[in-house]
């Protein structure tokens, strides 16, 4: 069921982004009376799952979910329709239109992607507002179990004061600075320290052997599900019960439980839980692996009530949500350019973290939460827009470069040059796709 939820979100988000991106090319092409021969979701290599011709355009769904396309008459694109290009230009063809019209058509896709992301962020601001956790309220610091973070000097319970000498006030401040963070100012045992990350930190973080997230909120052990296969299936423990102690020893955080249970393998322990406002004791069995055999739950608002941290929430009026959308949009665009900067700097090793379709699939949660779905879709829309603007001939950005050259110089590149550039760009694009998806495969094999 979890796989079905993830794949459904992945396909819905991808389909929405592709259709709207191609619609961004389609609409100005039609406005400028340019013939659009095909409008496809996914690629129709050899055959289509569905197609229907309406007017001059064939609308369809391909079977290969690696993107989508519009085929515009008289345009040198991935179809490489040399027969059409060998004929005299017709007034309805792309190549017959003024350069400024062709530029608008080519920029239409990324423009729609940027607009879509902004509209989503406005809607998220108005519907959900902003929720965060203040770092000052995290009395016992962050939960850190990632091997790499421990190797570079962090310890469980560290409090983060600043990143790159900029003060952090919230949990989100820490997460958003992960890519560009190089120097961390922390407090440990009431002493201030500085941790400087190695230059190739992102590359090491991308390693398949480096697991367990990064900086996480320290939360208590809250009971989720008790499966029928659990060693404690007959014990009266319920979803929402919070573990307070084992054999009379206080256990405040989940990260303290694992090591403690290893001491009680194959034994019984007295566990003290908080159920609503009442403390209860239950005798639980610990299996040979040092586990209770119960699923876990999280409920941040409940944890905040119990004093684990403070949650701050900001609501937006309808008008304020437009400003909130601007802030989120600018932050995500800036953050993605930071990522690209690291990726194209080989010494950082960030290129090791580049992923393909599996990596995108993995970012979707195994529960359908609309706020998360739309937030991820907005980010992917920005990512699609920026990647399409890269000056590679097979992408929109490559066409834009040649059109800007034509507008500035007054000279139009020859069709033979454009054909060769398209072939080169196509191979570059295939190489990038193979590299990204190859990273996914390598991680899967070494996981």
N, C-alpha and C positions, 0 to 999 in steps of 0.2 A: 504493500500500500504506500509506503514511504517513497519508493521508486516512482510509482504512478504520479504522486503529487509533485515530485521534483521534475519529472519529464514533462508533465503538463504545464508547469510554470515556465520551464525552459522553452518549449515549443510555442506557447502563447506569446511570451515576451519577444522571442526571435521573430515570429511571424508578424507581430505588430510593428516592430522596428523596420523590418524589410519592406513591408507593404507601404508604410508611410514614407520611408526613404525614397522608394521608387516613384511614389506618388508625387514627391517633390520634384522629380525630373519630368514626370508625365504632364502635370498641370501647366507649367510654363511652355512646354513643347506644344501643347494643344492651343494655348493662348496665342502663340506665335505661328499658328497654322502649320506646324511641323508634323509630318506623318509618324505615328508611333505604331510599329508593326506588331510588337508583342509586349505584354505586361505579365510577368511571371513571378509568383512566389515559389522559391526553390528552383533548382535547375532541372530542365527537361531533357537530359541526355538520352537520346534515342526515343524516349516516349514520355507522355504526360499522364499524370493521374486524372487530370481534368483539363479541358480546354473548350472555349467557346468564342467564336468570332462575333464581335459587335462593331459594326461600322468597319473601319480599316484596321482595327486592333484585335488581336487574338489574346484573350485573357485566359490564364491557366495556372495550374499548380503542378510543379515538377515533383519528381520522386527523390531528388538528391538535396537534402536540407542544408546546403552550404551557403545559402544566400538567396538572391533573387536578382531580377534585371528587367529593364525596359529596353527593347530594341527600337532605336530611333532611325528612321530611314536616312541614308546618306551620312552616317556617322561611323568613323573607324573605331570599333570597339572590340570586345572579346569574340564577337561572332566572326570577325575578319571576312565579311561578305565582299570579296574582291570583284565578283561579277557585277554587283550593283555599283560598286565604286568605279568600275571601268566604263560605265555608261555616262552620257552627258548629264551634268547636274540638273535636277528638276527643282522648280520653285518651292515644292513642299518638303524638300530634303534639308537636313541639318546643315550640310555644307554650303547651302545656298543662302543661309540666313546671315545677317550682320553679326560681327564678332561679339557685340554687346549682348545680343539675344542668345547666342550660343553660350556665352559666359553665364548668363542667368539660368539657362537650362541646366548647365553642369553644376552650378552651386545650389540648385534647388533641393537636392537630396540632403546635403549636410545642413542646410538652413532649416528644413523641416525637423531634422533630428535635434538641433539645438532648441528650436521652439518647443518641441515635444517635451524635452527634458525640463525646460523652464516651467511649462504649464503643469507638469506633474509636481514639481517642487512647490509651486503655488498651491496646488490642491492639497498636498501633504501638509503644508504649513497651516492652511485653513481648517482641514479636517482633524488633524492629529496634534498640531502644535509641536513644540520641541520638548523632549524629556531627556534629562542628563543626571549624572551623579557628580557631586562636588568632591574634589580630591581631598580637601581639608577634612571632610567628614569621614574619610576612610582611615579610622584610627590605627589600624594595623596594616596599612599599606596594601600592596597588590599581591594577588596570587600569581606566583611565578614558578612554573614547573618545566618550561621549555629548556631543553638541554643547552641550546646555544646561548640563551640569555644567562643561564647559570655559569656557563663557561667564560663569558666575557666579563663577569663580575657581579651580576645582579644576584640577589637572594630573595627568597620568599619573605614577604612582609615589608619590602622596601617601599618608601613613600617617594613619589616623584614630585620635585618642586619646579623644575624647569627643563626645557629641551632646547638646545642651542641657545641658551641664556634667555629664552622667552618663558615667562612664568606660565604654568599650566594651572587652570582652575577647575577643569572638569575631566571626567573620564574620556569624553570625546576628544578633548584637546590632545590627550595621550595617543589615542588611536589614529587620529588624522595626521600626526607628525611622525608616524612610524617610518614612512618612506624616506623622509629627509632628515630624520633625527640622527645626529652624529655625536652630540655630547649631552649627557643626562646629569642633572644635579639631583641628588637624592638625599634622603635622611634615613639612617640605619642606626638603631640603638641610640637615638638622640644625637647622633653625630652626622654632620654634612659630609658628603663625598661626591666625587665626580667620576663618571664612567664614560670613557671615550670608546666608541665602537670602532672595530677594525674597518678598513675601507671596503672590504668585500663582505661586509655583514649581510647585506641583502642576498648576495649569492649563496652564502652559507645558510641563511634562513629558508631559502628556496629548496634546499636539499630535502629529498624524500625522507631522510632519516630524522629530520628535525621536526618533531611533532609537538602537540599540546598547546597550540596557540601561542600568544605572546603575553601581554599584560592583561590579567583578568581580575574581575571583581572578586574579593574574598566573600564567599557566601556560606551559609550554614548547610549542613546535611539535611535536606528536606526530602521526605519520602514521596516518591511518585507512584509507580505501580509496584505491586507485589505479584509477580507471575506465578502460575500454578507449578512451575518447575522450581520455585524458590525453596530453599531449605527452611525458610521462615513463613511459608504460605499460611500456616494455621495460627500464627501469632496475631493478636489484635493490634495491628498498626495500620494507619490510614493515610491516604494521600493528604499531604499538608502537615503531617507530624514533623517536628523539627528536633533533631538530636541535640541534647544539651550536655550529656555526660555518659561515660562508659565506666562501669564499676566505681561510680562516685567521683571520677576524675573529669573535670570540665572539658568539654570539647566544643569550642566556639565555631570553628570553621571546617568546611568540608575537607580542605587540604590537610587537616590534622588527623582525619579519620583513617586514611589508608595505612599510614605507618603504624598507627596504634592497633589496628585490627590484625596486622601481621604478627603482633605479639600474642594474639589470642586464637591462632589457627586451630581448628578442630576443637574449640572450647565453647562454653556458654558464657555470655556476658550479661550483666544487668545494664540495660540502656534506658536512660532517662530522656523522655521526649516532652516537648511542649505541644499540647493539642489545644488549639485556640488559646485560652488563658489558664489552662490547667496543666500541671506537671504530672506525668504518668510514668511508671516503671514497667518495663517489659523485659522478659528473659529471651534473648536472641541467640541463635546458633551462628558461629563463624565457620565457614567452610574451609577446606584445605588450602584455598587460594587467598584466605584472608578477606573474604567478602560476606556480606549479609545476603546477597542475592536479591536485592530490591532495586527497582528503577528510581531515578532521581527526578526531582522537579525543581523549578525555579519560580519565584514569585517576588520580584524586586520590590513591589509596593509593600508586601508583608515584611520583607527584610528591613525596609526603611522604618516601618512601624516599630520594629524590635531594636532599632538603633544601630544597625550594621553600617549604614551610610545614609546620607541625606539626598533625596531626589528633588530636583528642581524642574518645574514645568512652566512653559510659557505658551499661552494661547494667543492666537492672532485673530483680529477682526478680518472681515473680508478685504478691506483696503490694505491693512497691514500685511496680509498674506502675500501681496505682490512684492513687497520689500523683502519678506522672508524668503520668497522664491528666488529673488536676485542673489541674496547672500548664499543660499545653498548652491545655486548654479555656479556662481563665481568660485566658490570653494572647491567644488568638484572639478571644474575645468582646470583650475590652478593645480589641484592635486594630481590630476592625470598628466599634465605637462611635467610635473616633478617626476612622476614615474617614468615617463618617456626619456627624460633627461638622464635618469639613472640607468635605464636599459641601454641607451646608446653610449654610455660610458663604460667600456669593457672592464675597467679596473674594479668597478663596484660589484661585478658578478650578477647584477640584477637581471641580466638576460636569461639566467637559468630559471627564473621564475615565470618567464613568458609561457602562457598556456594557450591551448586551442579550445575546441568545443567542449571537451571534458571539463576543463578548468572553469568555463562559463557555467556548465551544468552544475558543477559542485558548489557554486556560490549560492544557489537557490536552497532555501531551507526545506526540511522534510515535513514541515507543516505549512498549510496555506494561510499566510498572514498577509492581508492585502497591503498593509503599510510597507512591509518588507518587499513584497513583489513590486510595487510601484517605485520604491526607492531604487531597487536594483535595475529596473527597466529604465529609469531616468539616467542612471550612471552608464548603463550599456549604450544608451542613445548618444550620450556625450562621447563615449569611447568610439562608437561607430563613426560619428561625425569627424572626430579628430584624425582617426586612422585613414578615413577616406580623403582627408586633405593632404596626406603625405604626397610629396611630388614624385610619385611613381606613375609612369604613363598608363598603366592598366587601371589606376584608380581615378576618381574625380579630380584629385589634386594634380595629377599629371596633365589632364586635359586643361585644367585651369591655368597651369604654367604656360602651356603653348598658346592659349588664348590671350593671356596677358602680354606675352611677347608680341603677338600679332597686333594687339591694340596699341602697344607702345611704339613698336617699330614700323607698323604699317605694312609689314611683310608676312604673308601667310606661309607657314611651313608646308612643304610639298606633301602630297598624299603618300608618296613612297616613303618619305622620312617618318611620317606619322605611323605608317604601317609597321616599319621596322621598330620604332620606339614602342609601339603597342606589344609587339612580340617580346622585346626585351623586358618590358614592364610585366608582362604576363609571367615570364619565367622567374622574375624577382618575386612576384606575388606568390607563385607556387612554392618557391623556396621558403618564404616566410611562413606560409601555411604548414608546410612539412616540418619546419623547425618547431613551430609552436605546438603542433599536435604530436610531434616526436618527443617533445619534453613531457607531454602528458603520458605517453606510452612508457617512457623511461622511468618516470615516477611510479607508474602503476606496477612495473616489473620489479622495481627495487624497494617497493613499499613493504 
